[in-house]
Amino acid sequence: MDLEEIHYRERDLKLRADEFKQRDRHHEDQRKAVYLTGVATFLGILVTVFVATATIVAQNRQFDASLRTNEYNGIVAGLASDATAVQDSSMRRLVNYVQDADNYESEDLHEQGYRNAMQTLTAFIVDESTSSGATGLGSYQDPQPIIVPRAMSHLRTLTQTKLGAVTIDFAGADLHGASLPGFAPLAHVWAPGVDFRRASLDGLNLEADGSPSTLQSAFFTCASLVSAKLGNAALDGADLTGADLRNADLSQVTGLTKEQLNGAWIGPATRLPLGLAVKPHEGWRGTDPDRCYDMVNDMTGMRGSQGYYSELPCPTSMAAAKSMELEPPWRRPLSDLVEACRLRAGMSRTEVTPQPGS
């Protein structure tokens, strides 16, 4: 083999080597392109899935929020219904709604929702229980609207949970004959002037909230308060005439006088404020139940604290009644007021004959 042929073969081998290298680089570039395309496709799929998931989550949140809004609006509309069954169902839904923390985006909003629900229920009870434009106590013979005790039952369920500071505002409500044994709200009770005549309030506990409940001018006339704990409630001008206070703890209340306890049942375990000495004795509910029955009927029209404040006299004779000056004026027969005041004071009925114009 001559030298020229050797050079030729060397060049040929080099060209082939360069060709192989170029082909290898091309294959490598193709592999890289395929890899990068795969990575890009995978990332694109991930982004698409993420965006789709975020969209679905947002839509679900909007849908849930819409459902919650619709549910609450339905509850409010139901409370305004004239149908007792619808009102009752709406109150039950309201309690369930408030007790579910998932219906609120934060603890603060949950507490606000709880306060709103309490205000809604108590306002509903006051509105449904009282007669528009009436002055003083309503007739005991008039039954409570059937929705009132049901509303009280729902309120009781709601007050078993404490979510921030809240007040139960019963001011001026007519709850005569109400049955609330064991009522122990975890909330402040604001109940000035409330009518609890002959109500069943055994085991009432107003100590849980820790703040002094407001019971000024309320009527607990002939109510059952056996084993009740009133904490440091204010009882100025409240009427506990004929109430059953056996085992009740009133040791820390304020504003209570002996005059307010006429005819009350004081047992050996009854605790009264320091300085208020009343010997244990059976009350009218045990010895003279007819007195309680007659008294709560004749008290129709009486105002809170009447008979305990000089500007609200409780006359025990027609002469005293006629000289009485009340603003607004007394709208019912004066004879009923005289009978109620006589019975409250432990005096006998006079069967006063109403005078013309009285």
C-alpha positions as CSV (number, residue, x, y, z in Angstrom):
1,M,0.0,0.0,0.0
2,D,1.5,3.2,-1.1
3,L,1.6,6.4,1.0
4,E,-1.2,8.1,-1.0
5,E,-3.7,5.3,-0.3
6,I,-2.8,5.4,3.4
7,H,-3.6,9.1,3.5
8,Y,-6.9,8.5,1.7
9,R,-8.0,5.8,4.2
10,E,-7.1,8.1,7.1
11,R,-9.2,10.9,5.7
12,D,-12.0,8.5,5.1
13,L,-11.9,7.2,8.7
14,K,-11.8,10.8,10.0
15,L,-14.8,11.8,7.9
16,R,-16.7,8.7,9.2
17,A,-15.7,9.6,12.7
18,D,-16.9,13.1,12.3
19,E,-20.2,11.8,10.8
20,F,-20.7,9.5,13.8
21,K,-20.0,12.4,16.2
22,Q,-22.4,14.6,14.3
23,R,-25.1,11.9,14.4
24,D,-24.6,11.4,18.1
25,R,-24.9,15.1,18.7
26,H,-28.1,15.2,16.7
27,H,-29.5,12.2,18.7
28,E,-28.5,13.9,21.9
29,D,-30.2,17.1,20.8
30,Q,-33.3,15.2,20.0
31,R,-33.3,13.4,23.3
32,K,-32.9,16.8,25.1
33,A,-35.8,18.3,23.0
34,V,-38.0,15.3,23.9
35,Y,-37.1,15.6,27.6
36,L,-37.7,19.4,27.6
37,T,-41.0,18.9,25.8
38,G,-42.0,16.3,28.3
39,V,-41.1,18.5,31.2
40,A,-42.9,21.5,29.7
41,T,-46.0,19.3,29.1
42,F,-45.9,18.0,32.6
43,L,-45.6,21.4,34.1
44,G,-48.4,22.6,31.9
45,I,-50.6,19.8,33.2
46,L,-49.7,20.7,36.8
47,V,-50.5,24.3,36.2
48,T,-53.8,23.4,34.6
49,V,-54.7,21.0,37.4
50,F,-53.7,23.6,40.0
51,V,-55.7,26.4,38.3
52,A,-58.7,24.0,37.9
53,T,-58.5,22.9,41.5
54,A,-58.2,26.5,42.7
55,T,-61.2,27.5,40.6
56,I,-63.3,24.6,41.9
57,V,-62.3,25.4,45.5
58,A,-63.2,29.1,45.0
59,Q,-66.5,28.1,43.3
60,N,-67.3,25.7,46.2
61,R,-66.6,28.4,48.7
62,Q,-68.8,30.8,46.8
63,F,-71.5,28.1,46.6
64,D,-71.2,27.3,50.3
65,A,-71.3,31.0,51.2
66,S,-74.3,31.4,49.0
67,L,-76.0,28.4,50.7
68,R,-75.2,29.9,54.1
69,T,-76.6,33.3,53.1
70,N,-79.7,31.7,51.6
71,E,-80.2,29.6,54.8
72,Y,-79.9,32.6,57.1
73,N,-82.2,34.7,54.9
74,G,-84.7,31.8,55.0
75,I,-84.5,31.7,58.8
76,V,-85.2,35.5,59.1
77,A,-88.1,35.2,56.6
78,G,-89.5,32.3,58.6
79,L,-89.5,34.2,61.8
80,A,-91.7,36.8,60.2
81,S,-94.2,34.1,59.1
82,D,-97.7,34.0,60.6
83,A,-97.6,30.2,60.9
84,T,-96.4,28.9,64.3
85,A,-94.9,25.8,62.7
86,V,-92.8,27.9,60.3
87,Q,-91.7,30.2,63.2
88,D,-90.8,27.2,65.3
89,S,-88.8,25.5,62.5
90,S,-87.0,28.8,61.8
91,M,-85.9,29.2,65.4
92,R,-84.6,25.6,65.5
93,R,-82.7,26.3,62.3
94,L,-81.3,29.5,63.8
95,V,-80.0,27.6,66.8
96,N,-78.4,24.9,64.7
97,Y,-76.9,27.5,62.4
98,V,-75.2,29.4,65.2
99,Q,-73.9,26.3,66.9
100,D,-72.0,25.3,63.7
101,A,-68.7,27.2,63.7
102,D,-68.1,26.2,60.1
103,N,-70.8,28.7,59.1
104,Y,-68.4,31.6,60.1
105,E,-65.1,32.6,58.7
106,S,-63.6,33.5,62.1
107,E,-64.1,33.2,65.8
108,D,-65.0,36.9,66.0
109,L,-67.7,36.5,63.3
110,H,-69.0,33.4,65.2
111,E,-69.4,35.4,68.4
112,Q,-71.1,38.2,66.5
113,G,-73.5,35.7,65.0
114,Y,-74.2,34.3,68.4
115,R,-75.0,37.7,69.8
116,N,-77.3,38.5,66.8
117,A,-79.1,35.2,67.3
118,M,-79.7,35.9,71.0
119,Q,-81.0,39.4,70.3
120,T,-83.2,38.0,67.6
121,L,-84.8,35.3,69.8
122,T,-85.3,37.6,72.8
123,A,-86.7,40.4,70.7
124,F,-89.1,37.8,69.2
125,I,-90.2,36.6,72.6
126,V,-90.8,40.1,73.9
127,D,-92.7,41.1,70.8
128,E,-94.9,38.0,70.7
129,S,-95.6,38.0,74.4
130,T,-96.7,41.6,75.0
131,S,-99.8,43.4,73.9
132,S,-99.1,46.5,71.8
133,G,-99.9,49.7,73.6
134,A,-100.8,48.0,76.9
135,T,-99.9,49.7,80.2
136,G,-98.9,47.4,83.0
137,L,-99.5,43.7,83.5
138,G,-101.7,41.9,81.0
139,S,-104.6,39.7,82.0
140,Y,-103.4,36.5,83.6
141,Q,-106.4,34.7,82.0
142,D,-105.1,35.4,78.6
143,P,-103.0,32.4,77.5
144,Q,-99.5,32.9,76.1
145,P,-99.2,32.6,72.4
146,I,-98.1,29.0,71.8
147,I,-94.9,30.2,70.1
148,V,-93.6,31.9,73.2
149,P,-92.8,28.8,75.3
150,R,-91.3,27.2,72.2
151,A,-89.1,30.2,71.6
152,M,-88.1,30.1,75.3
153,S,-87.1,26.4,74.8
154,H,-84.9,27.3,71.8
155,L,-83.4,30.2,73.7
156,R,-82.6,27.9,76.6
157,T,-80.7,25.6,74.2
158,L,-78.8,28.5,72.7
159,T,-77.8,29.9,76.2
160,Q,-76.1,26.6,77.1
161,T,-73.2,27.7,75.0
162,K,-71.1,30.8,75.9
163,L,-69.6,32.6,73.0
164,G,-68.4,36.0,74.2
165,A,-70.2,38.5,76.3
166,V,-73.9,38.6,75.6
167,T,-77.1,39.8,77.3
168,I,-80.6,38.3,77.3
169,D,-82.9,41.3,77.1
170,F,-86.3,40.3,78.4
171,A,-87.3,43.9,79.5
172,G,-91.0,44.2,79.8
173,A,-91.8,40.7,78.5
174,D,-95.0,38.9,79.6
175,L,-93.9,35.5,80.7
176,H,-96.7,34.8,83.2
177,G,-97.0,31.1,83.9
178,A,-93.8,30.3,82.0
179,S,-92.2,26.9,82.7
180,L,-88.4,27.2,82.8
181,P,-87.2,24.7,85.5
182,G,-83.4,24.6,85.7
183,F,-82.9,27.6,83.4
184,A,-79.2,28.4,83.8
185,P,-78.1,30.8,81.1
186,L,-74.4,31.5,80.4
187,A,-75.3,35.1,79.7
188,H,-76.3,38.3,81.5
189,V,-80.0,38.5,82.1
190,W,-81.6,41.9,81.7
191,A,-85.2,41.6,82.8
192,P,-86.6,44.7,84.4
193,G,-90.4,44.8,84.6
194,V,-90.8,41.2,83.4
195,D,-94.1,39.4,84.3
196,F,-93.2,36.1,85.9
197,R,-96.5,35.7,87.8
198,R,-96.9,32.0,88.9
199,A,-94.0,31.0,86.6
200,S,-92.2,27.7,87.3
201,L,-88.6,28.8,87.8
202,D,-87.3,26.0,90.1
203,G,-83.5,25.7,89.9
204,L,-83.1,29.1,88.1
205,N,-79.4,29.9,88.2
206,L,-78.2,33.4,87.5
207,E,-74.7,32.9,88.9
208,A,-72.9,31.4,85.8
209,D,-72.4,34.7,84.0
210,G,-70.8,36.3,87.0
211,S,-72.4,39.7,86.4
212,P,-75.4,41.0,88.4
213,S,-78.6,40.2,86.5
214,T,-81.2,43.0,86.4
215,L,-84.6,42.1,87.8
216,Q,-85.8,45.4,89.1
217,S,-89.6,45.9,89.1
218,A,-90.1,42.3,87.9
219,F,-93.2,40.4,89.1
220,F,-92.4,37.0,90.6
221,T,-95.8,37.0,92.3
222,C,-96.6,33.5,93.5
223,A,-93.8,32.1,91.3
224,S,-92.0,28.9,92.2
225,L,-88.3,29.6,92.8
226,V,-87.4,26.5,94.7
227,S,-83.6,26.0,94.9
228,A,-83.1,29.1,92.7
229,K,-79.7,30.9,92.8
230,L,-80.1,34.5,91.9
231,G,-76.5,35.5,92.5
232,N,-76.0,39.2,93.0
233,A,-79.1,40.2,91.0
234,A,-80.7,43.6,91.5
235,L,-84.3,43.2,92.9
236,D,-85.2,46.8,93.6
237,G,-89.0,47.1,93.5
238,A,-89.5,43.5,92.4
239,D,-92.5,41.7,93.7
240,L,-91.9,38.3,95.3
241,T,-95.3,38.2,97.1
242,G,-96.4,34.6,97.6
243,A,-93.3,33.2,95.9
244,D,-92.0,29.8,96.9
245,L,-88.4,30.4,98.0
246,R,-87.6,27.1,99.7
247,N,-83.9,26.3,99.4
248,A,-83.4,29.4,97.3
249,D,-80.2,31.4,97.6
250,L,-80.9,35.2,97.6
251,S,-78.0,36.0,100.0
252,Q,-76.2,38.2,97.5
253,V,-79.0,40.0,95.9
254,T,-79.4,43.8,96.2
255,G,-82.5,46.0,96.7
256,L,-84.6,43.4,98.5
257,T,-86.8,44.4,101.4
258,K,-89.0,42.4,103.8
259,E,-92.1,44.1,102.3
260,Q,-91.4,42.5,99.0
261,L,-91.6,39.0,100.6
262,N,-95.1,39.2,102.0
263,G,-96.7,35.7,101.8
264,A,-93.5,34.1,100.4
265,W,-92.6,30.6,101.4
266,I,-89.4,30.8,103.4
267,G,-87.9,27.4,104.3
268,P,-85.1,26.6,106.8
269,A,-82.6,26.5,103.9
270,T,-83.7,29.7,102.3
271,R,-80.8,32.2,102.3
272,L,-81.7,35.9,102.4
273,P,-79.4,38.9,102.4
274,L,-77.5,39.8,105.6
275,G,-79.7,42.0,107.7
276,L,-83.0,40.7,106.3
277,A,-84.4,38.4,109.0
278,V,-87.5,36.4,108.1
279,K,-88.4,33.3,110.1
280,P,-89.1,30.2,108.1
281,H,-92.8,29.9,107.4
282,E,-95.2,28.3,104.9
283,G,-96.3,30.7,102.2
284,W,-99.6,31.4,100.5
285,R,-98.9,28.8,97.8
286,G,-99.1,26.1,100.5
287,T,-101.7,27.6,102.9
288,D,-103.9,29.8,100.8
289,P,-103.5,29.0,97.1
290,D,-106.8,30.8,96.3
291,R,-105.2,34.1,97.4
292,C,-102.4,33.6,94.8
293,Y,-105.0,32.8,92.1
294,D,-107.1,35.8,92.9
295,M,-104.2,38.1,93.3
296,V,-102.5,37.4,90.0
297,N,-105.8,37.9,88.2
298,D,-106.6,41.2,90.0
299,M,-103.1,42.6,89.3
300,T,-103.9,43.2,85.6
301,G,-102.7,46.7,84.8
302,M,-100.2,47.0,87.6
303,R,-96.9,48.6,86.7
304,G,-93.5,47.5,87.7
305,S,-92.6,48.4,91.4
306,Q,-96.2,49.6,92.1
307,G,-96.6,49.6,95.8
308,Y,-92.9,49.8,96.5
309,Y,-92.3,53.3,95.2
310,S,-94.2,56.3,96.5
311,E,-94.9,57.6,92.9
312,L,-96.6,54.2,92.2
313,P,-99.0,53.7,95.1
314,C,-100.9,50.5,95.7
315,P,-104.1,51.6,97.4
316,T,-106.0,49.2,99.8
317,S,-109.2,51.3,99.8
318,M,-111.3,53.0,97.2
319,A,-110.7,56.3,98.9
320,A,-107.0,55.9,98.5
321,A,-107.4,54.7,95.0
322,K,-109.5,57.7,93.9
323,S,-106.9,60.1,95.4
324,M,-104.1,58.3,93.5
325,E,-102.3,60.2,90.8
326,L,-100.7,58.0,88.2
327,E,-99.2,59.0,84.8
328,P,-100.4,57.6,82.6
329,P,-103.7,57.3,84.4
330,W,-105.1,53.9,85.5
331,R,-107.1,52.5,82.7
332,R,-108.9,49.6,84.5
333,P,-111.5,49.4,87.3
334,L,-110.0,50.9,90.5
335,S,-111.7,48.1,92.4
336,D,-109.4,45.5,90.8
337,L,-106.3,47.4,91.9
338,V,-107.7,47.8,95.4
339,E,-108.4,44.0,95.6
340,A,-104.9,43.2,94.3
341,C,-103.2,45.6,96.8
342,R,-105.2,44.2,99.7
343,L,-104.4,40.6,98.9
344,R,-100.7,41.5,98.4
345,A,-100.7,43.2,101.8
346,G,-102.2,40.1,103.4
347,M,-105.6,41.7,103.9
348,S,-108.9,40.1,103.1
349,R,-110.9,40.7,99.9
350,T,-113.5,43.5,100.3
351,E,-115.5,42.6,97.2
352,V,-115.5,46.3,96.4
353,T,-118.3,47.4,94.2
354,P,-117.0,49.4,91.3
355,Q,-118.1,53.0,91.4
356,P,-119.4,54.8,88.3
357,G,-116.4,56.2,86.4
358,S,-113.9,54.1,88.4
